[in-house]
Amino acid sequence: MSAPALLRLALEDDVAVALRPLAPGDLLGPDFAGLVLRESIPLGHKVALRPIAAGAPVRKCGVPIGRATRPIAPGEHVHVHNLASAVLVNALDHAEE
């Protein structure tokens, strides 16, 4: 039996964490059947489990970790190129006050 590929920390999470480097075409295991990786995902990075709209909160560990800066498709790498961190979002929100 091979090691798990992804870890979803809470049922309501929008992302899962790569437990090893992943590439398109890799088998992800029965819990992620139907999820197709669109690109390589480095160890410890996040992959979208469902569509995420631009501006929508992104949940990990059951809590928002930031907002999508553009639409994110299932199987896409979620990182600084498409996610504004919750810390940055909060700082920007307060700067506008």
Secondary structure, 3 states (H helix, E strand, C coil): CCCCCEECCCCCCCEEEECCCECCCCCCCHHHCCCCCCCCECCCCEEECCCECCCCEEEECCEEEEEECCCECCCCEECCCCEEEHHHHHHHHHHCC
